Amino acid sequence: MAARVLKHLFAPSAGRLFPAETLERIAAAVAEGEARHVGEICFAVEAALPLRAVLAGHAARDRACDAFARLRVWDTAANNGVLLYLLLADHRIEIVADRGLDALVSAEQWRGVCQLMEERLRTGESEAAVLQGVAAVSDLLAEHFPRGPGAADENELPDLPQVL
């Protein structure tokens, strides 16, 4: 427990790893991916959990589900929103998909997206990791919710990443 508390107290700043220019490039990648499908992708990064949450034993998955709700990723017409969540202190990537997509994508496929990102994160390539994750999620959405010819581009969620 003490080691986790220290990791959260001294976690790297999300703003340092993801400055404004990087966030804009990630937003462009989300928009580019969403041009191929009618799903919605949201990327959120959090440096660390509040001390109270760490002491209470909250897991990254719990926090991702909370962010999924707070950011209203569930609130899409086709129930096909996806949250790509990164908790820096715990070195955790969590993917939360709405019910319209979750039943169509296996746990192994989601794990594959996480593994792609983990490889890049291990080498310190945080931007490349997220861009690769966004592209992989876009591929899954394009497979299950492709944008048809003449389909309107209704952007239901902001493309700009959320720094929590």
Summary of the structure (lengths in Angstrom):
residues: 164
radius of gyration: 15.5
end to end distance: 22.8
largest distance: 55.4
contacts: 527
relative contact order: 0.23
helix: 50%
strand: 15%
